[in-house]
């Protein structure tokens, strides 16, 4: 004698998947929005250095990018680089992401030296750093 009858599911109830779909939807939907507000910026660890003194230059984008093309660094000795760092955060329903490319450099001579713009590609568009 059977106390409980087993019910056979004819169709999988997709409402069980709804919480998972809603949780991961921001990861899927964020890329086009991020590409429109892409920021690609350069920063240095020191503004003034002596010849031979090392410093770091970092190029950071707030979205997933590709085809990083560094500026000419011929006036500097490259001690380390290209170093790449990726970061993704999902906090309180807000998704953010960044990619950084950095170099450790040393000036080869005294005087005013300039680091040019780097370029990246995102969503088929090219972006230059400041």
Long-range contacts (C-beta under 8 A, 24 or more apart in sequence): 26-90, 26-93, 26-95, 27-90, 27-95, 30-95, 30-97, 31-63, 31-64, 31-123, 32-123, 34-62, 34-63, 34-64, 34-97, 35-63, 35-122, 35-123, 35-125, 37-62, 37-63, 38-62, 38-63, 38-65, 38-122, 38-127, 40-65, 40-118, 40-120, 40-127, 40-128, 40-129, 40-130, 41-129, 41-130, 42-115, 42-117, 42-118, 42-129, 42-130, 44-115, 49-106, 49-107, 50-107, 50-110, 51-107, 51-108, 51-109, 51-110, 52-106, 52-107, 53-106, 53-107, 54-79, 54-104, 54-105, 54-106, 55-104, 55-105, 55-106, 56-102, 56-103, 56-104, 56-105, 57-102, 57-103, 57-105, 57-115, 58-100, 58-101, 58-102, 59-100, 59-101, 59-102, 59-118, 59-120, 59-129, 60-98, 60-99, 60-100, 60-101, 61-98, 61-99, 61-100, 61-120, 61-122, 61-127, 62-96, 62-97, 62-98, 63-97, 63-98, 63-99, 63-122, 64-97, 64-99, 64-122, 65-99, 65-120, 65-121, 65-122, 65-127, 66-120, 66-121, 66-122, 67-119, 67-120, 67-121, 68-101, 68-118, 68-119, 68-120, 69-118, 69-119, 69-120, 70-101, 70-103, 70-118, 71-115, 71-116, 71-117, 71-118, 72-116, 73-103, 73-105, 73-115, 75-107, 75-108, 75-109, 75-113, 76-105, 76-106, 76-107, 76-108, 76-113, 76-115, 77-105, 77-106, 77-107, 77-108, 78-103, 78-104, 78-105, 79-103, 79-104, 79-105, 79-106, 80-104, 81-105
